[in-house]
Amino acid sequence: MPKRTERLPMPTQPADERIENFEEVNLGFTADLAQAEAKRCIQCKKPKCVEGCPVNVKIPEFIAQIVEGEYVEAGRILKETNNLPAICGRVCPQEEQCEKLCILGKRGEPVAIGRLERFAADCEREQGGDMTVERPSRPGKVAIVGSGPAGLTCAADLAIRGFDVTMFEALHAPGGVLMYGIPEFRLPKQIVQTEVNYVLSLGVTLEKNVIIGRTLTIDDLFKQGFQAVFLGTGAGLPKFMNIPGENLNGVYSANEWLTRVNLMKAYDFPCWDTPVKPGSRVAVVGGGNVAMDAVRCARRLGAEKASIVYRRSRQEMPARAEEVEHAEHEGIEFHMLTNPLRVLGDDKGWVTGMECIRMELGEPDASGRRRPVPIEGSEFIMPVDIAVMALGTSPNPIVATTTTGLDTERWGGLIADETGLTSRPGVWAGGDAVTGAATVIEAMGAGKKAAEAIACYLETL
């Protein structure tokens, strides 16, 4: 067994096997590995790791239970503050949050908190049985718009407090970006469904196929007797480069690409009838986690060459290091310091290539990263038959444009204070709808803060 100071690696599917399937890449800790890793925790008297968690998970406490072999109890401790621990243990950027503040990281590697969270949550899910929560009954009716991580967290926290909570989802399956955005090989849909079922077991009512702003408006919700509304509508409006050729067949936004692959199960064609054209040469433009998800899906769909095209260098990529490493192991090609100028097509309107230009890095821009500058005369043609634009997203304007008194930023984000309260009385918002595309755990933290504020508000009515 490795020394106490060494962080244990996560077992994974071999790369040559996993590119042939959509099964989970990270296999999770065994009990022996979990215990060995948990014993690295020195149980600080004033743990900084908790300060780095947006939902304030009791990290030393749940890790201590793993050391004692009480795995289900560790999972129950997680659920005292985190309603979606099996999800967070898989997709949260722990390296930038709780693990970043772990004291062991000052001289070595931090405790693998995220991997231990996943282990404990999976044990509780598989072995814990009934997780019935005693709920009081309080007056107050709340509408939650959106069933992504912000909405699920807000709904669960309010339901636990005893309020009447109804969650409205525009799609035919709950989970938001957890369901349609993150691929099966990173976050199995059965895990999402189980976590959603737990939230529903708390007494939350789910209404699917309801588009707030179209099927019903915010005003309609208040007329129906809801006293408070939480908007967790996410950021589902894709961005494009606005270059020539983006309207050609074979050009996708990452949103459409991933939704078809995940929610519509395009990877299982012809068993499911909503395929994407797999393509033999796929280029994904972007350098974030969504870009990594899209290009790794392309590889699994049979692309002979799947590439990332990114205008900055590897150092500036916002994607998690683990996801980039997994992509590299899976044979993904990286074209760094490269920017598309136009998409090329044939006489039938299908993509045949991209004209790109080489870039170099100049002075830092507003993001703090060095600004990419085109190198004159470095244009070249990259042969591709599928192009996926993974350039970020912004909030869908449907709710804002159909709700009076709801102020927004110029870029579309809902304006809300630190509790999530918007400019419209009785309406709160949180997650990507406010911040733009961010992390699952940050959205959950916003949902938790809003639930606290909504509960206080309802108690004054």
C-alpha positions as CSV (number, residue, x, y, z in Angstrom):
1,M,0.0,0.0,0.0
2,P,1.4,3.5,-0.9
3,K,2.8,5.6,1.9
4,R,0.4,7.9,3.8
5,T,1.7,11.0,2.0
6,E,0.8,9.7,-1.5
7,R,-2.5,10.4,-3.0
8,L,-4.1,7.3,-4.5
9,P,-5.0,7.3,-8.2
10,M,-8.5,6.6,-9.5
11,P,-8.9,3.3,-11.3
12,T,-10.2,3.9,-14.8
13,Q,-11.3,1.9,-17.9
14,P,-8.3,1.4,-20.2
15,A,-8.3,4.0,-23.0
16,D,-8.4,1.5,-25.9
17,E,-11.5,-0.1,-24.4
18,R,-13.4,3.0,-23.3
19,I,-13.4,4.7,-26.7
20,E,-15.6,1.8,-27.9
21,N,-18.3,2.4,-25.3
22,F,-20.1,5.1,-23.3
23,E,-19.6,3.5,-19.9
24,E,-18.1,5.4,-17.0
25,V,-14.4,6.1,-17.4
26,N,-13.6,6.5,-13.7
27,L,-14.4,3.3,-11.9
28,G,-14.4,4.6,-8.4
29,F,-12.4,3.5,-5.3
30,T,-12.7,0.1,-3.8
31,A,-13.3,0.0,0.0
32,D,-9.5,-0.7,0.6
33,L,-8.5,2.3,-1.6
34,A,-11.1,4.5,0.0
35,Q,-9.9,3.7,3.5
36,A,-6.3,4.2,2.6
37,E,-7.0,7.6,1.1
38,A,-9.3,8.6,3.9
39,K,-6.5,7.9,6.4
40,R,-4.4,10.6,4.8
41,C,-6.8,13.2,6.2
42,I,-5.3,14.7,9.4
43,Q,-8.6,15.9,10.7
44,C,-7.7,19.5,11.1
45,K,-9.3,21.4,14.0
46,K,-10.2,24.2,11.7
47,P,-10.6,22.6,8.3
48,K,-10.1,25.0,5.4
49,C,-11.5,22.4,3.0
50,V,-15.1,23.1,4.2
51,E,-14.7,26.8,3.4
52,G,-13.9,25.8,-0.2
53,C,-17.2,23.9,-0.6
54,P,-20.2,26.0,-1.9
55,V,-22.6,23.8,0.0
56,N,-20.5,23.4,3.1
57,V,-20.2,19.6,3.1
58,K,-19.0,18.2,6.5
59,I,-15.8,16.9,5.0
60,P,-13.8,15.8,8.0
61,E,-16.8,14.1,9.5
62,F,-17.7,12.0,6.4
63,I,-14.1,11.1,5.8
64,A,-13.8,9.9,9.5
65,Q,-16.7,7.6,8.9
66,I,-15.0,6.0,5.9
67,V,-11.9,5.4,8.1
68,E,-14.2,3.6,10.5
69,G,-15.7,1.5,7.8
70,E,-19.1,3.2,8.2
71,Y,-19.6,3.9,4.5
72,V,-23.3,4.3,4.5
73,E,-23.1,6.7,7.4
74,A,-20.5,8.7,5.5
75,G,-23.0,9.0,2.7
76,R,-25.8,10.1,5.1
77,I,-23.5,12.9,6.5
78,L,-22.9,14.1,3.0
79,K,-26.7,14.4,2.4
80,E,-27.1,16.6,5.4
81,T,-25.8,19.5,3.3
82,N,-25.5,18.1,-0.2
83,N,-28.6,16.6,-1.9
84,L,-26.6,15.4,-5.0
85,P,-23.4,13.9,-3.6
86,A,-23.0,11.1,-6.1
87,I,-23.1,13.7,-8.9
88,C,-20.7,16.1,-7.2
89,G,-18.2,13.4,-6.5
90,R,-18.0,12.8,-10.2
91,V,-18.2,16.3,-11.9
92,C,-17.2,19.0,-9.4
93,P,-13.8,20.7,-9.8
94,Q,-12.7,19.7,-6.3
95,E,-9.1,20.7,-7.3
96,E,-10.3,24.3,-7.4
97,Q,-12.5,24.2,-4.3
98,C,-12.3,21.9,-1.3
99,E,-9.0,20.2,-2.3
100,K,-7.3,23.5,-3.1
101,L,-7.6,24.4,0.6
102,C,-6.5,21.0,2.0
103,I,-3.5,21.6,4.2
104,L,-1.7,18.5,2.8
105,G,-1.6,20.3,-0.5
106,K,0.9,22.8,0.8
107,R,3.7,20.2,0.8
108,G,2.3,17.5,-1.3
109,E,-1.0,16.3,-2.8
110,P,-4.3,17.1,-1.1
111,V,-6.7,14.4,0.1
112,A,-8.8,13.1,-2.8
113,I,-12.0,14.6,-1.2
114,G,-14.1,14.3,-4.4
115,R,-13.2,10.6,-5.0
116,L,-14.1,9.9,-1.4
117,E,-17.4,11.7,-1.8
118,R,-18.2,9.6,-4.8
119,F,-17.3,6.4,-2.9
120,A,-19.5,7.3,0.2
121,A,-22.4,8.5,-1.9
122,D,-22.4,5.4,-4.0
123,C,-22.3,3.2,-0.9
124,E,-25.2,5.0,0.6
125,R,-27.1,4.9,-2.7
126,E,-26.5,1.1,-3.2
127,Q,-26.7,0.0,0.5
128,G,-28.4,2.7,2.4
129,G,-32.0,1.8,1.8
130,D,-34.7,4.2,2.8
131,M,-33.6,7.8,3.2
132,T,-37.0,9.0,4.5
133,V,-36.7,12.5,5.9
134,E,-39.0,13.7,8.6
135,R,-40.6,16.9,7.2
136,P,-42.7,19.5,9.1
137,S,-45.7,21.0,7.4
138,R,-45.5,24.7,6.8
139,P,-47.6,27.1,4.8
140,G,-46.0,28.4,1.7
141,K,-46.1,27.4,-2.0
142,V,-43.0,27.7,-4.1
143,A,-42.4,27.2,-7.8
144,I,-39.0,26.1,-9.0
145,V,-38.3,26.7,-12.7
146,G,-35.7,24.3,-14.0
147,S,-34.6,20.9,-12.6
148,G,-30.9,21.3,-13.0
149,P,-28.5,21.5,-10.0
150,A,-29.6,24.9,-8.8
151,G,-33.3,24.0,-9.0
152,L,-32.9,20.5,-7.5
153,T,-31.0,21.9,-4.5
154,C,-33.4,24.8,-3.9
155,A,-36.4,22.4,-4.2
156,A,-34.9,19.9,-1.8
157,D,-33.9,22.4,0.8
158,L,-37.4,24.0,0.8
159,A,-39.2,20.6,0.8
160,I,-37.1,19.5,3.8
161,R,-38.3,22.6,5.6
162,G,-41.9,21.6,4.9
163,F,-43.0,23.9,2.2
164,D,-45.1,22.9,-0.8
165,V,-42.7,22.8,-3.8
166,T,-43.4,22.2,-7.4
167,M,-40.5,22.0,-9.9
168,F,-41.2,22.8,-13.6
169,E,-39.0,21.3,-16.3
170,A,-39.1,22.3,-20.0
171,L,-37.7,19.0,-21.3
172,H,-39.2,15.5,-21.0
173,A,-36.6,14.4,-18.4
174,P,-35.5,16.2,-15.2
175,G,-31.9,17.0,-14.4
176,G,-31.1,19.9,-16.7
177,V,-27.4,20.0,-17.7
178,L,-26.7,16.9,-15.6
179,M,-29.0,15.0,-18.0
180,Y,-28.5,16.6,-21.4
181,G,-25.1,18.1,-21.1
182,I,-22.6,15.8,-19.4
183,P,-21.9,12.5,-21.2
184,E,-22.7,9.1,-19.8
185,F,-19.0,8.2,-19.5
186,R,-18.5,11.1,-17.0
187,L,-21.9,11.0,-15.3
188,P,-24.2,8.0,-15.8
189,K,-27.8,9.0,-16.3
190,Q,-29.0,6.4,-13.8
191,I,-27.0,8.2,-11.2
192,V,-28.7,11.5,-12.1
193,Q,-32.1,9.8,-12.0
194,T,-31.5,8.3,-8.6
195,E,-30.5,11.7,-7.2
196,V,-33.6,13.3,-8.8
197,N,-35.7,10.6,-7.3
198,Y,-34.3,11.3,-3.8
199,V,-35.3,15.0,-4.2
200,L,-38.8,13.9,-5.4
201,S,-39.0,11.6,-2.3
202,L,-38.8,14.7,-0.1
203,G,-42.2,15.7,-1.4
204,V,-41.3,17.8,-4.4
205,T,-43.8,17.7,-7.3
206,L,-42.3,17.5,-10.8
207,E,-44.1,19.0,-13.9
208,K,-42.3,18.1,-17.1
209,N,-42.7,19.6,-20.6
210,V,-43.6,23.0,-19.2
211,I,-41.8,25.9,-20.7
212,I,-42.1,28.9,-18.3
213,G,-42.4,31.9,-20.5
214,R,-44.4,29.9,-23.1
215,T,-46.6,27.2,-21.5
216,L,-47.0,29.4,-18.4
217,T,-45.6,32.7,-17.4
218,I,-44.2,33.9,-14.0
219,D,-47.4,35.9,-13.6
220,D,-49.4,32.7,-14.2
221,L,-47.5,31.0,-11.4
222,F,-48.4,33.7,-9.0
223,K,-52.1,33.6,-10.1
224,Q,-52.0,29.8,-9.4
225,G,-51.2,30.5,-5.8
226,F,-47.4,30.2,-5.7
227,Q,-46.0,32.8,-3.3
228,A,-42.4,32.6,-4.4
229,V,-40.5,31.5,-7.5
230,F,-37.0,30.4,-8.0
231,L,-35.5,30.6,-11.5
232,G,-32.8,27.9,-12.1
233,T,-33.2,28.0,-15.9
234,G,-29.5,27.6,-16.7
235,A,-27.6,29.0,-19.6
236,G,-28.8,27.0,-22.7
237,L,-28.4,29.6,-25.4
238,P,-25.3,28.6,-27.5
239,K,-22.7,31.0,-28.8
240,F,-21.3,31.0,-32.3
241,M,-18.2,32.6,-33.9
242,N,-20.3,34.3,-36.6
243,I,-17.9,33.3,-39.3
244,P,-18.8,32.3,-42.9
245,G,-20.1,28.8,-43.3
246,E,-21.5,28.3,-39.8
247,N,-24.9,27.6,-41.3
248,L,-23.6,24.6,-43.3
249,N,-24.9,21.1,-42.6
250,G,-22.6,19.4,-40.2
251,V,-22.0,22.4,-38.0
252,Y,-23.4,21.9,-34.5
253,S,-23.5,23.9,-31.3
254,A,-22.1,21.8,-28.5
255,N,-25.5,22.1,-26.8
256,E,-27.3,20.4,-29.7
257,W,-24.5,17.9,-30.2
258,L,-24.5,16.8,-26.5
259,T,-28.2,16.9,-26.1
260,R,-28.7,14.6,-29.1
261,V,-26.0,12.2,-27.8
262,N,-27.1,12.3,-24.1
263,L,-30.8,13.0,-23.8
264,M,-31.8,11.6,-27.2
265,K,-29.3,8.7,-27.0
266,A,-27.9,9.3,-30.5
267,Y,-25.0,6.9,-29.6
268,D,-27.5,4.1,-29.6
269,F,-28.8,4.5,-33.1
270,P,-30.7,2.8,-34.7
271,C,-32.3,1.7,-31.4
272,W,-33.0,5.4,-30.9
273,D,-34.1,7.5,-33.8
274,T,-32.5,10.9,-33.1
275,P,-28.9,10.4,-34.4
276,V,-26.2,12.9,-35.0
277,K,-24.1,12.4,-38.1
278,P,-21.0,10.8,-36.5
279,G,-18.4,12.1,-39.0
280,S,-15.0,10.6,-39.7
281,R,-13.1,13.9,-39.1
282,V,-14.6,16.0,-36.3
283,A,-13.3,19.3,-35.0
284,V,-14.5,20.8,-31.8
285,V,-13.8,24.5,-31.4
286,G,-13.2,25.5,-27.7
287,G,-11.1,24.6,-24.7
288,G,-13.5,24.1,-21.8
289,N,-15.1,21.0,-20.2
290,V,-17.9,21.1,-22.7
291,A,-15.4,21.0,-25.6
292,M,-13.8,18.0,-24.0
293,D,-17.1,16.3,-23.6
294,A,-18.1,16.9,-27.2
295,V,-14.8,15.7,-28.7
296,R,-14.7,12.6,-26.6
297,C,-18.3,11.8,-27.6
298,A,-17.2,12.2,-31.3
299,R,-14.4,9.6,-30.7
300,R,-16.9,7.2,-29.2
301,L,-19.3,7.7,-32.1
302,G,-16.6,6.4,-34.4
303,A,-14.6,9.5,-35.6
304,E,-11.3,8.4,-37.1
305,K,-9.9,11.8,-36.2
306,A,-11.4,13.9,-33.4
307,S,-9.7,17.2,-32.7
308,I,-9.8,20.2,-30.4
309,V,-9.2,23.6,-32.0
310,Y,-8.3,26.2,-29.4
311,R,-7.0,29.7,-30.0
312,R,-4.8,29.8,-26.8
313,S,-2.2,27.4,-25.4
314,R,-2.7,24.3,-23.2
315,Q,-1.8,26.4,-20.2
316,E,-4.8,28.7,-20.7
317,M,-7.4,25.9,-21.3
318,P,-10.2,26.2,-18.8
319,A,-11.1,22.5,-18.9
320,R,-10.2,20.3,-15.9
321,A,-6.8,18.8,-16.2
322,E,-8.2,15.3,-15.7
323,E,-10.6,15.7,-18.6
324,V,-7.8,16.9,-20.9
325,E,-5.6,14.0,-19.8
326,H,-8.4,11.5,-20.5
327,A,-8.9,13.1,-23.9
328,E,-5.2,12.8,-24.7
329,H,-5.2,9.1,-23.7
330,E,-8.2,8.5,-26.0
331,G,-6.3,9.8,-29.0
332,I,-7.8,13.3,-29.3
333,E,-5.7,15.6,-31.3
334,F,-5.1,19.1,-29.9
335,H,-4.5,22.1,-32.3
336,M,-3.5,24.8,-30.0
337,L,-3.0,28.5,-30.9
338,T,-5.4,27.9,-33.8
339,N,-8.5,29.8,-34.7
340,P,-11.1,29.1,-37.4
341,L,-11.7,31.9,-40.0
342,R,-14.5,30.2,-42.0
343,V,-16.2,26.8,-42.5
344,L,-15.9,25.3,-46.0
345,G,-18.6,23.2,-47.7
346,D,-19.5,21.3,-50.9
347,D,-22.1,22.1,-53.5
348,K,-24.7,20.1,-51.4
349,G,-24.2,22.3,-48.3
350,W,-22.2,19.9,-46.2
351,V,-19.0,20.7,-44.3
352,T,-15.7,19.7,-45.9
353,G,-13.2,21.7,-43.9
354,M,-12.2,24.8,-41.9
355,E,-9.9,27.5,-42.9
356,C,-7.8,28.3,-39.8
357,I,-5.1,30.7,-38.8
358,R,-2.2,30.3,-36.4
359,M,-2.1,32.4,-33.3
360,E,0.4,33.7,-30.8
361,L,-0.1,35.0,-27.3
362,G,0.0,38.7,-26.5
363,E,-0.7,40.7,-23.4
364,P,-3.4,39.5,-20.9
365,D,-7.0,40.5,-21.7
366,A,-10.0,41.2,-19.4
367,S,-10.1,37.5,-18.5
368,G,-6.5,37.6,-17.2
369,R,-5.3,35.2,-19.8
370,R,-2.9,36.2,-22.6
371,R,-4.8,37.5,-25.6
372,P,-4.4,35.4,-28.8
373,V,-3.1,37.4,-31.8
374,P,-3.3,36.1,-35.4
375,I,0.0,35.4,-37.2
376,E,-0.3,37.0,-40.6
377,G,0.1,34.7,-43.5
378,S,-0.3,31.5,-41.4
379,E,-3.7,30.4,-42.8
380,F,-4.3,26.8,-43.6
381,I,-7.1,24.3,-44.4
382,M,-8.1,21.6,-41.9
383,P,-10.2,18.8,-43.5
384,V,-13.3,18.1,-41.4
385,D,-16.8,16.8,-42.0
386,I,-18.3,17.8,-38.7
387,A,-17.6,21.0,-36.7
388,V,-18.9,21.5,-33.2
389,M,-18.8,25.0,-31.7
390,A,-18.1,24.8,-27.9
391,L,-17.7,28.5,-27.3
392,G,-19.8,29.0,-24.2
393,T,-23.5,29.7,-23.5
394,S,-25.7,32.5,-22.2
395,P,-29.1,32.3,-20.5
396,N,-32.2,31.8,-22.7
397,P,-34.1,35.0,-22.8
398,I,-37.6,33.5,-22.8
399,V,-38.3,34.1,-19.1
400,A,-36.8,37.5,-19.0
401,T,-38.7,38.8,-22.0
402,T,-42.0,37.5,-20.7
403,T,-41.7,38.7,-17.1
404,T,-42.2,42.3,-16.2
405,G,-39.9,43.9,-13.6
406,L,-37.2,41.3,-14.1
407,D,-33.9,43.1,-14.7
408,T,-31.1,41.5,-16.7
409,E,-27.4,42.1,-17.6
410,R,-26.7,43.3,-21.1
411,W,-25.4,39.8,-21.9
412,G,-28.7,38.2,-20.7
413,G,-27.9,37.1,-17.1
414,L,-30.6,37.7,-14.5
415,I,-29.6,40.3,-12.0
416,A,-29.8,39.0,-8.4
417,D,-28.4,39.9,-5.0
418,E,-26.3,37.7,-2.8
419,T,-29.4,35.7,-1.7
420,G,-30.6,35.3,-5.3
421,L,-33.4,37.9,-5.0
422,T,-34.1,39.5,-8.3
423,S,-35.7,42.9,-9.1
424,R,-39.1,41.2,-9.2
425,P,-40.6,40.8,-5.7
426,G,-41.1,37.2,-4.8
427,V,-38.7,36.0,-7.5
428,W,-35.2,34.5,-6.8
429,A,-32.7,33.2,-9.3
430,G,-29.4,31.3,-9.2
431,G,-26.9,29.2,-11.0
432,D,-26.0,29.7,-14.7
433,A,-29.1,31.9,-15.3
434,V,-27.4,34.5,-13.2
435,T,-23.6,33.9,-13.6
436,G,-23.5,32.4,-17.1
437,A,-22.1,28.9,-17.6
438,A,-20.3,27.8,-14.4
439,T,-19.9,24.7,-12.3
440,V,-22.5,22.3,-10.9
441,I,-21.5,22.9,-7.3
442,E,-21.6,26.7,-7.7
443,A,-25.2,26.4,-9.0
444,M,-26.0,24.2,-6.1
445,G,-24.6,26.7,-3.7
446,A,-26.8,29.4,-5.3
447,G,-29.8,27.2,-4.9
448,K,-29.1,26.6,-1.3
449,K,-28.7,30.3,-0.5
450,A,-31.9,31.1,-2.3
451,A,-33.8,28.4,-0.4
452,E,-32.7,30.0,2.9
453,A,-33.9,33.4,1.7
454,I,-37.2,32.1,0.3
455,A,-37.9,30.3,3.6
456,C,-37.3,33.5,5.6
457,Y,-39.6,35.4,3.1
458,L,-42.4,32.9,3.4
459,E,-42.3,32.9,7.1
460,T,-43.0,36.7,7.1
461,L,-46.2,36.4,4.9
